[in-house]
Amino acid sequence: MKKKLLIFFYGSYLNFLALIAPRKAGKIGFMLFCHPRRREVKPHHLEFLNTAERFTVEFEGKKVQCYRWGNGDRKILLCHGWESHSYWWKSVVSGLSKEKFTIYSIDAPGHGLSEGHYINAPHYSRLIEKLVNDWGGVYAILGHSLGALSAVFTLYRVPTLPVQKIVVMAAPGEVKHFFEYYKNTLGLSAASMKAILEYFVETLGHGPEYFSLQRFTAPLTLTGLIIHDKDDRDAPYKYALAAHQNWKNSQMISTSGLGHNLKSLELIENVKEFLG
């Protein structure tokens, strides 16, 4: 009930503000769209995360929490999804050889133990680009959900980035899909949406329709593995399938019944095989 009242309040406030101060409404609406709920890092999460070497990096005025396991020659970067954190990768980290790989994971801005309250695909993408360059290139990036879309977008923006392979798990297909959901959930008026879209374009340089998995994968030349569940309610399967058909050097694993989280020991073995 409390959540419904909060949603109603935000929607009503933005609709009213759009009539008297559209630019302010646009900014507030955009920032709300990019504001994740920070999920608690619980004691059993910390128990695992503390097995890593922990350090922070500075990114656009905020500290980003990073974790490192292993000392192998092949560096891997793990990028979690919306409203998650690095604990999501526990099974993957546990399953990979620490002699063969050096495994890095990050809590994205506004998530886990990182600072900030703001994230979107371009913001996440700039962080990924910085880390890959700072670490002298990586063998592979593994991304889930928003982390996967952001990683693909990074390689689309910077095709010369030193990355050899990428695993794309449960990636959102179209940001406009989430923007429409945002509009309907808050009950936003046409005036509110106009103001928010204008601020969106002003801030990110493109409208929501530009941020498309199919668009971003089409020119990629590196080897990729797409993993997506046919029953994913958060990121429709059809977009992943279209991306695979567009991406010449991609493989695809389709699952059923795992949903958006894709928790499966079999998939970890598939990822290990793909990584060599």
C-alpha positions as CSV (number, residue, x, y, z in Angstrom):
1,M,0.0,0.0,0.0
2,K,2.8,2.4,0.9
3,K,4.6,1.7,-2.4
4,K,1.4,2.4,-4.3
5,L,0.9,5.7,-2.5
6,L,4.5,6.7,-3.3
7,I,4.1,5.9,-7.0
8,F,0.8,7.9,-7.1
9,F,2.5,10.8,-5.3
10,Y,5.5,10.9,-7.8
11,G,3.2,10.6,-10.8
12,S,0.9,13.3,-9.6
13,Y,3.7,15.6,-8.6
14,L,5.4,15.3,-12.0
15,N,2.2,15.8,-13.9
16,F,1.5,19.0,-11.9
17,L,5.0,20.3,-12.2
18,A,5.1,19.7,-16.0
19,L,2.3,22.3,-16.3
20,I,4.2,25.1,-14.4
21,A,7.9,24.2,-14.7
22,P,8.4,21.7,-17.5
23,R,12.2,21.7,-17.5
24,K,12.3,21.0,-13.7
25,A,9.7,18.2,-14.2
26,G,11.9,16.8,-17.0
27,K,15.0,16.8,-14.9
28,I,13.3,15.2,-11.8
29,G,11.5,12.6,-14.0
30,F,14.8,11.7,-15.7
31,M,16.7,11.4,-12.5
32,L,14.0,9.3,-11.0
33,F,14.2,7.0,-14.0
34,C,17.9,6.6,-13.4
35,H,17.6,6.1,-9.6
36,P,17.9,2.5,-8.5
37,R,16.8,1.2,-5.1
38,R,19.9,0.2,-3.3
39,R,19.6,-3.4,-2.1
40,E,21.2,-4.3,1.2
41,V,24.6,-6.0,1.2
42,K,23.8,-8.6,3.8
43,P,26.3,-10.4,6.1
44,H,26.4,-13.6,4.0
45,H,27.0,-11.4,0.9
46,L,30.0,-9.7,2.7
47,E,31.3,-13.1,3.8
48,F,31.8,-14.0,0.1
49,L,32.9,-10.5,-1.0
50,N,35.5,-10.4,1.7
51,T,37.3,-13.4,0.0
52,A,38.3,-10.9,-2.7
53,E,40.9,-8.2,-2.7
54,R,38.8,-5.1,-2.2
55,F,39.6,-1.7,-3.5
56,T,37.9,1.4,-4.9
57,V,38.4,3.6,-8.0
58,E,37.3,7.1,-8.6
59,F,34.7,7.7,-11.3
60,E,33.1,11.0,-12.1
61,G,33.4,12.2,-8.5
62,K,32.2,9.0,-6.8
63,K,34.0,5.9,-5.4
64,V,33.2,2.6,-7.1
65,Q,33.7,-0.6,-5.1
66,C,35.8,-3.2,-6.9
67,Y,36.7,-6.8,-6.1
68,R,39.5,-9.0,-7.4
69,W,40.0,-12.8,-7.2
70,G,42.8,-14.8,-8.7
71,N,46.1,-14.0,-10.4
72,G,45.8,-15.6,-13.8
73,D,46.9,-14.1,-17.1
74,R,43.3,-13.7,-18.5
75,K,41.4,-10.8,-16.9
76,I,37.7,-10.9,-16.7
77,L,35.3,-8.1,-15.8
78,L,31.9,-8.9,-14.2
79,C,29.1,-6.3,-14.6
80,H,25.9,-6.9,-12.6
81,G,22.4,-5.7,-13.4
82,W,19.9,-3.1,-12.2
83,E,19.4,-3.0,-8.4
84,S,21.9,-5.8,-7.8
85,H,25.6,-6.0,-6.7
86,S,28.7,-8.1,-7.0
87,Y,27.3,-11.0,-4.9
88,W,25.2,-11.9,-7.9
89,W,28.4,-13.4,-9.5
90,K,29.2,-15.8,-6.6
91,S,28.6,-19.0,-8.5
92,V,30.6,-17.7,-11.5
93,V,33.5,-16.6,-9.4
94,S,33.5,-19.8,-7.5
95,G,33.5,-21.9,-10.7
96,L,36.3,-20.1,-12.5
97,S,40.0,-21.0,-12.2
98,K,41.9,-18.5,-10.1
99,E,45.2,-19.7,-11.6
100,K,43.9,-19.1,-15.2
101,F,41.9,-15.9,-14.6
102,T,42.1,-12.7,-12.7
103,I,38.5,-11.9,-12.0
104,Y,37.3,-8.3,-11.4
105,S,33.8,-7.4,-10.3
106,I,32.3,-4.0,-9.6
107,D,29.4,-2.6,-7.7
108,A,27.9,-0.1,-10.3
109,P,27.3,3.5,-9.1
110,G,24.3,3.6,-6.8
111,H,24.6,-0.2,-6.1
112,G,26.2,-2.3,-3.4
113,L,29.0,-0.6,-1.6
114,S,29.6,2.0,-4.3
115,E,28.7,5.7,-3.8
116,G,26.1,7.6,-5.8
117,H,22.4,7.3,-6.6
118,Y,22.4,7.4,-10.4
119,I,23.0,4.9,-13.2
120,N,22.0,4.4,-16.8
121,A,23.6,2.6,-19.7
122,P,25.8,5.4,-21.0
123,H,27.0,6.2,-17.4
124,Y,27.8,2.5,-16.8
125,S,29.4,2.3,-20.2
126,R,31.9,5.1,-19.4
127,L,32.9,3.3,-16.2
128,I,33.4,0.0,-18.1
129,E,35.6,1.8,-20.7
130,K,37.7,3.4,-18.0
131,L,38.3,0.2,-16.1
132,V,39.2,-1.8,-19.2
133,N,41.7,0.8,-20.2
134,D,43.1,1.3,-16.7
135,W,43.6,-2.5,-16.4
136,G,45.4,-2.7,-19.8
137,G,42.5,-4.6,-21.5
138,V,40.5,-7.6,-20.5
139,Y,40.1,-11.0,-22.0
140,A,36.3,-11.0,-21.5
141,I,33.4,-9.1,-20.0
142,L,30.5,-10.9,-18.5
143,G,27.4,-8.8,-18.1
144,H,23.9,-9.4,-16.7
145,S,20.8,-7.3,-17.4
146,L,21.8,-3.6,-17.4
147,G,25.4,-4.6,-17.1
148,A,25.2,-6.6,-20.3
149,L,23.5,-3.9,-22.3
150,S,26.0,-1.4,-21.0
151,A,29.0,-3.6,-21.9
152,V,27.6,-4.1,-25.4
153,F,27.1,-0.4,-25.8
154,T,30.7,0.2,-24.7
155,L,32.0,-2.0,-27.4
156,Y,29.6,-0.4,-29.9
157,R,31.0,3.1,-28.9
158,V,34.6,2.0,-28.7
159,P,35.2,-0.9,-31.2
160,T,38.9,-0.7,-30.6
161,L,38.6,-1.4,-26.8
162,P,40.9,-4.3,-25.9
163,V,38.3,-7.0,-25.2
164,Q,38.3,-10.4,-26.8
165,K,35.0,-12.0,-25.7
166,I,31.8,-11.0,-24.1
167,V,29.0,-12.9,-22.4
168,V,25.6,-11.2,-22.6
169,M,23.1,-12.5,-20.1
170,A,19.5,-11.4,-19.9
171,A,20.2,-8.1,-21.6
172,P,17.4,-5.6,-22.0
173,G,16.5,-5.3,-25.7
174,E,15.1,-1.8,-25.9
175,V,15.3,1.0,-23.4
176,K,12.1,2.4,-24.9
177,H,10.4,-0.7,-23.5
178,F,11.4,0.3,-19.9
179,F,10.5,3.9,-20.6
180,E,7.0,2.9,-21.6
181,Y,6.7,0.8,-18.4
182,Y,7.9,3.8,-16.4
183,K,5.3,6.0,-18.0
184,N,2.5,3.6,-17.3
185,T,3.5,2.8,-13.8
186,L,3.6,6.4,-12.7
187,G,0.6,7.4,-14.8
188,L,2.5,10.2,-16.5
189,S,0.7,12.7,-18.7
190,A,1.7,13.7,-22.2
191,A,3.2,17.0,-20.8
192,S,5.3,15.1,-18.3
193,M,6.6,12.6,-20.9
194,K,7.4,15.4,-23.3
195,A,9.5,17.2,-20.6
196,I,11.3,14.0,-19.5
197,L,12.1,13.0,-23.1
198,E,13.5,16.4,-23.8
199,Y,15.7,16.2,-20.8
200,F,16.7,12.6,-21.7
201,V,17.8,13.7,-25.2
202,E,19.6,16.8,-23.8
203,T,21.5,14.7,-21.2
204,L,22.3,11.5,-23.2
205,G,22.3,12.8,-26.7
206,H,19.7,10.3,-28.0
207,G,16.1,9.3,-27.2
208,P,15.2,6.0,-25.6
209,E,14.7,4.3,-29.0
210,Y,18.4,4.7,-29.8
211,F,19.4,2.4,-27.0
212,S,18.8,-1.0,-28.7
213,L,20.6,-4.3,-28.2
214,Q,20.0,-5.1,-31.8
215,R,21.6,-1.9,-33.0
216,F,24.6,-2.2,-30.7
217,T,25.4,-5.8,-31.6
218,A,25.1,-5.5,-35.4
219,P,28.6,-4.1,-36.0
220,L,30.5,-6.1,-33.4
221,T,33.3,-8.3,-34.6
222,L,34.4,-10.0,-31.3
223,T,33.1,-13.3,-30.2
224,G,30.0,-13.2,-28.0
225,L,27.8,-15.6,-26.1
226,I,24.2,-14.6,-25.6
227,I,22.3,-16.3,-22.8
228,H,18.6,-15.6,-22.4
229,D,15.5,-17.3,-21.0
230,K,12.4,-17.6,-23.1
231,D,10.3,-16.8,-20.0
232,D,12.2,-13.6,-19.0
233,R,9.5,-11.1,-18.0
234,D,11.9,-8.2,-17.5
235,A,13.8,-8.4,-20.8
236,P,11.8,-10.0,-23.6
237,Y,13.4,-13.0,-25.3
238,K,12.6,-11.7,-28.8
239,Y,15.2,-8.9,-28.6
240,A,18.0,-11.3,-27.6
241,L,17.1,-13.5,-30.6
242,A,17.1,-10.5,-33.0
243,A,20.5,-9.5,-31.6
244,H,21.9,-13.0,-32.1
245,Q,20.7,-13.0,-35.7
246,N,22.4,-9.6,-36.3
247,W,25.7,-10.5,-34.6
248,K,27.8,-12.6,-36.9
249,N,30.3,-13.9,-34.3
250,S,27.7,-14.7,-31.6
251,Q,26.5,-18.0,-30.1
252,M,23.2,-18.2,-28.3
253,I,22.0,-20.4,-25.4
254,S,18.2,-20.3,-24.9
255,T,16.8,-21.5,-21.6
256,S,13.3,-22.0,-20.2
257,G,12.0,-21.6,-16.7
258,L,15.0,-19.7,-15.3
259,G,13.6,-16.2,-15.8
260,H,15.7,-13.1,-15.7
261,N,18.1,-14.3,-13.0
262,L,19.4,-17.3,-15.0
263,K,20.7,-19.1,-12.0
264,S,22.0,-22.5,-13.2
265,L,25.1,-24.6,-12.6
266,E,24.8,-25.9,-16.2
267,L,25.0,-22.3,-17.5
268,I,28.2,-21.8,-15.5
269,E,29.7,-24.7,-17.3
270,N,28.6,-23.2,-20.6
271,V,30.3,-20.0,-19.7
272,K,33.5,-21.8,-18.6
273,E,33.6,-23.6,-21.9
274,F,33.1,-20.4,-23.9
275,L,35.9,-18.7,-22.0
276,G,38.2,-21.6,-22.8
